[in-house]
Amino acid sequence: MSNDTDDTASEDASVLVVGGGPAGLSAALFAAKNGLETTVFDGDDTWMHKAHLFNYLGIGSVGGSEFMATARQQVDDFGADRRQGEEVTSVRETADGFAVETDEGEHEYEGDYLVLATGANRDLAEELGCAFTDEEVVDVGVDMETTVEDAYATGAMVRPEEWQAAIAVGDGAAAALNILSKEQGEHYHDFDVPADAERLFGEELAE
Ligand SMILES: Cc1cc2nc3c(=O)[nH]c(=O)nc-3n(C[C@H](O)[C@H](O)[C@H](O)COP(=O)(O)OP(=O)(O)OC[C@H]3O[C@@H](n4cnc5c(N)ncnc54)[C@H](O)[C@@H]3O)c2cc1C
């Protein structure tokens, strides 16, 4: 898989992800898997705890909390620092990136990139100075970057309605791939092939 090979985007760049619902964990998964130092802060108020998914392509039926447990394990396995239960209380730009403070209050965390994934709560994006649309959601393009360079917004916070887990996961992936492309200096693909699965799991389990 990509994070085990020499084609990782950068060992040095770091990403702060605020919010550990489907959008934030997807961003964290792609970032950590591909070699970026990744920290995720999450208050565990995700709507997924109220959901049961029958509409997530490729998954027949799964409880929302069960989906989250698998997603968290996946992100942990790829080496992200998931700070469950730690709420971000403020965000700001620094000379070379971003800094966040949390309710644990001991120190600031700094990162080169910031991914906001705070669900329908858009307060941190407002605090950072991100532009909003006429529909009062955070203004982003298809790569999920906000009007603040290197700051991304993903998931429910960028949509007035039409909220779905699959869309949030796609938003998070788009943000992380854009960060990886910036780091690599060319379009980045996180493509694995059957040989990668064979190498990791052996021929019997690769399917
Ligand atoms: C009753 C119900 C049923 C649903 N059923 C389905 C369904 O069947 N299929 C489907 O596809 N979708 C369903 N959804 C929608 C789906 O749950 C959302 O689209 C999805 O959860 C949005 O993901 P998100 O990551 O954008 O936000 P969320 O899942 O809301 O996650 C945001 C996370 O950010 C954290 N957070 C916020 N602010 C901070 C902060 N300052 N610091 C740290 N953490 C913070 C929160 O604690 C939360 O964990 C349902 C929603 C509801 C309410």
The ligand as a Gaussian input file, in Angstrom:
#p B3LYP/6-31G(d) Opt

LIG

0 1
 C      -31.246000      10.560000      12.250000
 C      -30.206000      10.585000      11.155000
 C      -30.154000       9.541000      10.278000
 C      -29.236000       9.551000       9.215000
 N      -29.222000       8.519000       8.343000
 C      -28.350000       8.513000       7.319000
 C      -28.350000       7.435000       6.400000
 O      -29.147000       6.494000       6.506000
 N      -27.437000       7.467000       5.386000
 C      -26.557000       8.505000       5.235000
 O      -25.774000       8.473000       4.303000
 N      -26.535000       9.533000       6.099000
 C      -27.437000       9.573000       7.128000
 N      -27.450000      10.636000       7.991000
 C      -26.552000      11.776000       7.698000
 C      -25.103000      11.517000       8.134000
 O      -25.094000      11.116000       9.491000
 C      -24.308000      12.808000       7.894000
 O      -24.371000      13.143000       6.531000
 C      -22.857000      12.660000       8.315000
 O      -22.736000      12.247000       9.646000
 C      -22.127000      13.998000       8.126000
 O      -20.777000      13.787000       8.411000
 P      -19.802000      14.963000       8.883000
 O      -18.485000      14.329000       9.093000
 O      -19.916000      16.111000       7.952000
 O      -20.422000      15.516000      10.248000
 P      -20.775000      14.747000      11.617000
 O      -21.041000      13.327000      11.385000
 O      -21.823000      15.570000      12.269000
 O      -19.418000      14.820000      12.454000
 C      -18.907000      16.021000      12.945000
 C      -17.989000      15.680000      14.121000
 O      -17.231000      16.847000      14.443000
 C      -17.138000      16.931000      15.845000
 N      -16.879000      18.331000      16.210000
 C      -17.640000      19.415000      15.943000
 N      -17.036000      20.526000      16.413000
 C      -15.871000      20.115000      16.988000
 C      -14.822000      20.781000      17.668000
 N      -14.826000      22.107000      17.842000
 N      -13.792000      20.049000      18.123000
 C      -13.757000      18.707000      17.959000
 N      -14.742000      18.011000      17.325000
 C      -15.777000      18.715000      16.854000
 C      -18.477000      16.420000      16.377000
 O      -18.377000      16.005000      17.739000
 C      -18.740000      15.272000      15.399000
 O      -18.244000      14.049000      15.907000
 C      -28.346000      10.651000       9.059000
 C      -28.371000      11.701000       9.972000
 C      -29.304000      11.687000      11.000000
 C      -29.341000      12.831000      11.954000

